Amino acid sequence: VQLVESGGGLVQAGGSLRLSCAASGSTFSINVMAWYRQSPGNQRELIASITSDGGTINYADSVRGRFTVSVDNAKNTMYLQMHSLKPEDTAVYSCNAVYKLTRYLEAWGQGTLVTVSS
């Protein structure tokens, strides 16, 4: 499985942005996809996860109510819709997929930078 993120950029505080994570390869084997973020000096943070059927979704407290994760299986793409952005949301956002072939494996995208100006 290969993942490619897009949609990052510069936005003012209070604004919105949508990130995309396009999957390719053995996408049928994906169980769960997730969004992580990491800002300088901080550990990587799991902010949202979604099962491949969209049935189970979880959010970190820091983004709950502002961010929405979704999947479009016809496009093999996961999205992260972000509203009410804050300067502290500034980070590199990466998508992750857990998939199973003969064993469980993980795939990561290259990351996309989101910068929120005050």
Helices and strands as residue ranges (DSSP letters): E 2-6, E 9-12, E 17-24, G 27-29, E 30-38, E 45-51, E 57-59, E 67-72, E 77-82, G 87-89, E 91-100, E 104-108, E 112-117
